[in-house]
Every structure is written in structure tokens, then in C-alpha cells.
């Protein structure tokens, strides 16, 4: 399968799956189902993925099919800005979701019990805060990306104008820090959950072996 066809197929499937996921969650809420704390994060993540895939599909499909869907600077800037912002937001939201899952399966201690009870009040503010750094980091695209009148690239007819090395380096550092912090938090949360599940498995095996042990009758 050619890479272009595989990309279109993969992107189309991703958009449909994320859209279907949102429809299922919204329909369950309309039917009176009480949302769990992680449900709101999953809905937000699905919306971000749908927007990211749609923006990428428009720019890449235009190049693959030889169409000039993005003909103005404003269109190129908008789609490039949306794609990079949602890409970073996807990483941050996935990291936040991993943290919530780690908290939800953690042992019930006095501190963790209070945190579990209050976490639902912080989900929407945290999701709103995650938008701020991702939108700010990508602002350079609003003046750096322009449309090309004689583009021959299969990617898109948009390209980025070179900017100052210092500013470009600062943007790359901020993006790298964002990705490293998000991936680091995700790795710690995943490792913590694996450790808890491994410990729980050993406890279950110990209880099972204790129950299955043969009882010795007392000697007379």
C-alpha cells in the first residue's frame, strides 16, 4: 500500500473512531449516566485528536491529491497553528489522564482519599490551563507560515519562513520541556500502576495458595 493511501486510511479511521467515542459518551450522559472523573478527560482527548487529525488531513490531502485547498496565508497559518497546538495538547492530556488513573487505583490512605474526593473539582480547570502553554508555544506559526503560489510538495502548499535562530531555539526548548515533562509524568504514573497491579497479583496468589493448602489432621 502506498504511503499516501495508508495515511489517508489511517487518518480517516482515527477521525471516525474518536467521533464515535464522543458520540457514545455524550449519548450516555443524555441518558442520565453520571460521568466519572476520567470520562471528561477522555472526551476532551477525543475532541483534541479529532481536531488534530482533521487539520493534518486537510493539509496533507491537498498535497497528495494535487489540490490547492489552502490558498491564502490566513488558511495556512490557521491549520498549522491548530495542528501544532492540538498535538501538544494531546500529549499533555494523555499525561493528565495517566495521572488520574494512577490516583483512582491507588491504595486508600487518608491523603489519597481526600484527593480522590476533590479531584473532580480540578479536572475542568486543569484542562483549561493545559490549553494556555500549548497555544502560546505555537504563536510563532501565525506569522511564520505563509502560502506558496508555486508549491510542488506532496505535503502542502504552505511553508514556514525562517526566523531568528535565538527565537527558534527558545521555541524548540519550550516544546522539548513540555514533551519531556508530559512523558515523564506519564511514565511515572504507568510505572506506579504496574507496581500496584504486580503487588495486588502477588497478594491474590498468596491468598489463593493459603486457601488451597491441605489441612493436616491432628494426631491421636
C-alpha positions as CSV (number, residue, x, y, z in Angstrom):
1,X,0.0,0.0,0.0
2,X,1.5,3.4,-1.0
3,X,2.3,5.7,2.0
4,X,-0.2,8.3,0.8
5,X,-3.1,5.9,0.7
6,X,-2.1,4.4,4.1
7,X,-2.0,7.9,5.6
8,X,-5.5,8.8,4.3
9,X,-6.9,5.4,5.5
10,X,-5.2,5.8,8.9
11,X,-6.4,9.4,9.4
12,X,-9.9,8.6,8.3
13,X,-10.2,5.7,10.7
14,X,-8.8,7.8,13.5
15,X,-11.3,10.6,12.9
16,X,-14.2,8.1,12.8
17,X,-13.1,6.3,16.0
18,X,-12.7,9.5,18.0
19,X,-16.0,10.9,16.7
20,X,-17.8,7.6,17.6
21,X,-16.2,7.7,21.1
22,X,-17.5,11.2,21.7
23,X,-21.0,10.2,20.5
24,X,-21.1,7.2,22.9
25,X,-20.1,9.3,25.8
26,X,-22.5,12.2,25.0
27,X,-25.4,9.8,24.5
28,X,-24.7,8.1,27.8
29,X,-24.7,11.4,29.6
30,X,-28.0,12.4,27.9
31,X,-29.5,9.1,29.1
32,X,-28.7,10.1,32.7
33,X,-25.4,8.3,33.3
34,X,-23.2,10.0,35.9
35,X,-19.8,10.8,34.4
36,X,-16.7,9.6,36.1
37,X,-13.7,12.0,36.5
38,X,-11.8,10.2,33.8
39,X,-14.7,10.4,31.4
40,X,-14.4,14.2,31.0
41,X,-10.7,13.8,30.2
42,X,-11.3,11.1,27.6
43,X,-13.9,13.3,25.9
44,X,-11.5,16.2,25.8
45,X,-8.8,13.9,24.5
46,X,-11.0,12.6,21.7
47,X,-12.1,16.1,20.7
48,X,-8.4,17.1,20.5
49,X,-7.5,14.1,18.5
50,X,-10.3,14.7,16.0
51,X,-9.3,18.3,15.5
52,X,-5.7,17.4,15.2
53,X,-6.3,14.7,12.6
54,X,-8.7,16.8,10.7
55,X,-6.2,19.7,10.4
56,X,-3.5,17.3,9.3
57,X,-5.8,15.6,6.9
58,X,-6.7,18.8,5.1
59,X,-3.1,20.0,4.6
60,X,-1.7,16.6,3.7
61,X,-4.6,15.5,1.5
62,X,-4.3,18.7,-0.5
63,X,-0.7,17.9,-1.4
64,X,-1.4,14.2,-2.1
65,X,-4.4,14.9,-4.5
66,X,-2.8,18.0,-6.0
67,X,-5.5,20.3,-4.7
68,X,-4.9,23.8,-3.5
69,X,-7.3,23.7,-0.6
70,X,-5.2,26.2,1.4
71,X,-4.6,29.2,-1.0
72,X,-4.2,32.1,1.4
73,X,-1.8,32.9,4.2
74,X,-4.6,33.0,6.7
75,X,-5.7,29.5,5.9
76,X,-2.1,28.1,6.1
77,X,-1.5,29.9,9.4
78,X,-4.7,28.7,10.9
79,X,-4.3,25.0,10.0
80,X,-0.7,24.9,11.0
81,X,-1.4,26.6,14.3
82,X,-4.3,24.3,15.1
83,X,-2.3,21.2,14.3
84,X,0.7,22.0,16.4
85,X,-1.4,23.3,19.3
86,X,-3.6,20.2,19.4
87,X,-0.6,17.9,19.0
88,X,1.0,19.3,22.2
89,X,-2.4,19.3,23.9
90,X,-2.8,15.6,23.1
91,X,0.5,14.8,24.9
92,X,-0.4,16.9,27.9
93,X,-3.9,15.5,28.2
94,X,-2.8,11.9,27.9
95,X,-0.3,12.5,30.7
96,X,-3.0,14.0,32.8
97,X,-5.3,11.0,32.1
98,X,-2.5,8.6,33.2
99,X,-2.1,10.6,36.5
100,X,-5.9,10.4,37.2
101,X,-5.9,6.6,36.5
102,X,-3.0,6.1,38.9
103,X,-4.8,8.1,41.6
104,X,-8.0,6.2,41.1
105,X,-6.4,2.7,41.6
106,X,-4.1,3.8,44.4
107,X,-4.4,2.5,47.9
108,X,-7.0,4.3,50.1
109,X,-5.0,6.4,52.6
110,X,-6.2,9.5,54.4
111,X,-4.4,11.8,52.0
112,X,-5.3,9.9,48.8
113,X,-8.9,9.5,49.9
114,X,-9.3,13.3,50.2
115,X,-7.5,13.8,46.9
116,X,-9.9,11.3,45.2
117,X,-12.9,13.1,46.7
118,X,-11.7,16.5,45.4
119,X,-10.1,15.6,42.1
120,X,-13.4,16.0,40.1
121,X,-13.4,19.7,41.1
122,X,-10.0,20.3,39.5
123,X,-10.4,18.5,36.2
124,X,-12.0,21.3,34.1
125,X,-9.6,24.0,35.5
126,X,-6.6,21.7,34.7
127,X,-7.8,21.0,31.2
128,X,-8.3,24.8,30.6
129,X,-4.8,25.5,31.9
130,X,-3.3,22.9,29.6
131,X,-4.5,25.0,26.6
132,X,-2.5,28.1,27.6
133,X,1.1,26.9,27.2
134,X,0.3,25.0,24.0
135,X,-1.4,27.9,22.4
136,X,1.4,30.3,23.4
137,X,4.2,28.0,22.1
138,X,2.6,27.8,18.7
139,X,2.0,31.5,18.2
140,X,5.1,31.8,16.0
141,X,3.3,29.9,13.3
142,X,0.8,32.8,13.0
143,X,3.5,35.0,11.3
144,X,6.0,32.3,10.2
145,X,3.8,30.2,7.9
146,X,2.8,31.5,4.5
147,X,1.2,30.1,1.4
148,X,3.2,29.3,-1.7
149,X,2.0,30.1,-5.2
150,X,4.1,27.5,-7.0
151,X,4.4,24.7,-4.5
152,X,5.2,21.2,-5.8
153,X,5.5,19.4,-2.4
154,X,3.2,16.5,-1.7
155,X,2.9,17.7,1.9
156,X,1.2,21.0,1.4
157,X,1.5,24.3,-0.4
158,X,2.3,26.0,2.9
159,X,5.8,26.6,4.2
160,X,7.5,28.2,7.1
161,X,9.6,31.3,6.7
162,X,12.9,31.1,8.7
163,X,13.0,33.2,11.8
164,X,15.8,34.3,14.2
165,X,17.9,31.5,15.5
166,X,17.5,32.6,19.1
167,X,13.7,32.7,18.9
168,X,13.6,29.3,17.1
169,X,15.9,27.8,19.7
170,X,13.7,29.1,22.5
171,X,10.6,27.6,20.9
172,X,12.3,24.3,20.5
173,X,13.4,24.3,24.1
174,X,9.9,25.0,25.4
175,X,8.4,22.3,23.2
176,X,11.1,19.8,24.4
177,X,10.4,20.7,28.0
178,X,6.7,20.3,27.6
179,X,7.1,16.8,25.9
180,X,9.7,15.7,28.5
181,X,7.6,16.7,31.5
182,X,4.5,15.1,30.0
183,X,6.2,11.9,29.0
184,X,8.0,11.8,32.4
185,X,4.7,12.1,34.3
186,X,3.1,9.6,32.1
187,X,6.0,7.1,32.6
188,X,5.9,7.6,36.4
189,X,2.1,7.1,36.5
190,X,2.3,4.0,34.3
191,X,5.1,2.5,36.4
192,X,3.2,3.2,39.6
193,X,0.1,1.4,38.2
194,X,2.2,-1.5,37.1
195,X,3.8,-1.7,40.5
196,X,0.4,-1.7,42.3
197,X,-1.1,-4.3,40.0
198,X,2.0,-6.5,40.4
199,X,1.7,-6.2,44.2
200,X,-2.0,-7.0,44.0
201,X,-1.3,-10.1,41.9
202,X,1.1,-11.4,44.5
203,X,-1.4,-10.8,47.3
204,X,-4.1,-12.6,45.4
205,X,-1.8,-15.6,44.7
206,X,-0.8,-15.7,48.3
207,X,-4.4,-15.8,49.5
208,X,-5.3,-18.4,46.9
209,X,-2.4,-20.6,47.9
210,X,-3.4,-20.3,51.6
211,X,-6.9,-21.3,50.9
212,X,-5.8,-24.3,48.7
213,X,-3.3,-25.6,51.3
214,X,-4.3,-29.0,52.6
215,X,-5.3,-29.1,56.3
216,X,-3.4,-31.6,58.4
217,X,-5.4,-33.6,60.8
218,X,-4.3,-33.7,64.4
219,X,-2.5,-36.9,65.5
220,X,-4.2,-39.1,68.1
